[in-house]
Amino acid sequence: QTRNAGKKAVEGAIQLRRARDTLLESQKHLESIVTDVSYEPYEIAEAEIELPVVREKLLKVQSTLRTCELRLGVEGMRDYWRLASSQFFRERMNACALKTRICQRLRARKFECDRIERSFRRQMNSKCMAIYCTVKRRDGGIEVLVRKYNQLCKSMSDMIASQRAPANAQAPKPLVMKELFTLDIDDAVWDDTGLTEKTDVEHLPLWLSNEQVQTGIRGILLQDRADEELKRLKHELSALGDWFNEEFTVIQTALTESHGMIIQFSNNKFNIPLQIEAYHTNSNCSQNTLFNWLFSGLTHSQYFQLMLYQLWLV
């Protein structure tokens, strides 16, 4: 907190300076209305009522601004005048404020949508859909903020290209509208590059500041998921073989112990022993050819009868 106290004081002084400039413009506009006889009488009367209020606010802001400037010190005043006189820094502060507002709106939307989705099973669907549509209607306001933010990003990029920005300045990345509401961990909405001073980000870890390291991390995670899926598929293949052996044992027991079953299946001898032999000799076969050799000795009619018999056993 102590390390960022000077930076916050400079930002507060700049905001007070902008508020003072806005009040000065309002005061000049109201004074021009009062002194111009071409305006309607009711407009002049409204201006005369608003002018004292604006003057009082202007005096308070000017007093607060002078106090803040006296507290900044030599280094703070140096940064203050550098930031206050630079169009690039002013637009960067506006972009930072817009980015903060966008993140707040996106978080609120995400929490609201999650709450509605969890309540789908406890409420009527029509009621939930009405609330969900209400939340969706707020997306327009978020998109307006994003368009303003992207315009500031483009303006800062143009300043850097035309060498009207400070040395080594970096423009923030614009936000992609299609990826705005996914809130993925790699989305640009969480990337504050270009919105802070270089000294604030020079000690960041590589996984947060280096794009190549981030790409490598995503590749490692993808490989880990593939290894887990391969292990699961091998387990499923082994379980399928165990199930086949068990079902074959059940069928063999039924055929040997029941004379009726022998008569029933005497005309349609299944070639199941060959299937079991193929499974034991081809335990390393690929998943694509598993079912090709598993039921290769059965016709469609025999396979259908085997499935009916399996249902009858259950």
Secondary structure as GFF3:
##gff-version 3
##sequence-region A 1 314
A	DSSP	alpha_helix	5	35	.	.	.	ID=ss1
A	DSSP	alpha_helix	41	84	.	.	.	ID=ss2
A	DSSP	alpha_helix	87	118	.	.	.	ID=ss3
A	DSSP	alpha_helix	125	137	.	.	.	ID=ss4
A	DSSP	alpha_helix	139	161	.	.	.	ID=ss5
A	DSSP	three_ten_helix	188	190	.	.	.	ID=ss6
A	DSSP	alpha_helix	198	201	.	.	.	ID=ss7
A	DSSP	alpha_helix	206	209	.	.	.	ID=ss8
A	DSSP	alpha_helix	211	257	.	.	.	ID=ss9
A	DSSP	alpha_helix	259	264	.	.	.	ID=ss10
A	DSSP	alpha_helix	272	281	.	.	.	ID=ss11
A	DSSP	alpha_helix	290	294	.	.	.	ID=ss12
A	DSSP	alpha_helix	300	313	.	.	.	ID=ss13
###
